Amino acid sequence: MSLMRRTGGELRAIFRAETRTHRRYRDHLTMIAVVTIGVDLLCTVLAYFLERHSAGTEIHTLGSAFFWTSTQLLTVSSQMKDPISFGGRALDIIMEAYAISVVATLAGATGAFIQKRGRELDAEGR
């Protein structure tokens, strides 16, 4: 079986939660996504209220706050200036720490899934 077919089969199995291992991995991914969306929305509101009246800030609307927080949490950053206020800067540091933690958690969950799934496939004789 080709690598692409096996990979596609594993992705479908994760989506469908076909085994306990697939379900646990899907649950990890879902939890990471849901919590991150919540953190993004909370940080959007906080960034807006912390930055909107600061001189020199580029965050004047909820839309610009959402753009800034989303790019920070995706660890891609943006062309927007860094926060001006103390609260905005503290929020930025907290969001960056969260983003790094999520990436590490995702890497760990993926590694654990690959290890466990490999053992299952070995036990099945594949």
LINBEL-V609422 format. One record per backbone hydrogen bond with DSSP energy under -1.0 kcal/mol. NH is the residue of the N-H (numbers start at 1). CO is the residue of the C=O. If there is no record, write none. Layout:
NH CO
NH CO
//
This chain:
6 2
7 3
8 4
9 5
10 6
11 7
12 8
13 9
14 10
15 11
16 12
18 13
23 19
24 20
25 21
26 22
27 23
28 24
29 25
30 26
31 27
32 28
33 29
34 30
35 31
36 32
37 33
38 34
39 35
40 36
41 37
42 38
43 39
44 40
45 41
46 42
47 43
48 44
49 45
50 46
51 47
52 48
54 51
57 54
65 61
66 62
67 63
68 64
69 65
70 66
71 67
72 68
73 69
74 70
75 72
76 71
77 71
89 85
90 86
91 87
92 88
93 89
94 90
95 91
96 92
97 93
98 94
99 95
100 96
101 97
102 98
103 99
104 100
105 101
106 102
107 103
108 104
109 105
110 106
111 107
112 108
113 109
114 110
115 111
116 112
117 113
118 114
119 115
120 116
121 117
122 118
123 119
124 120
126 121
//
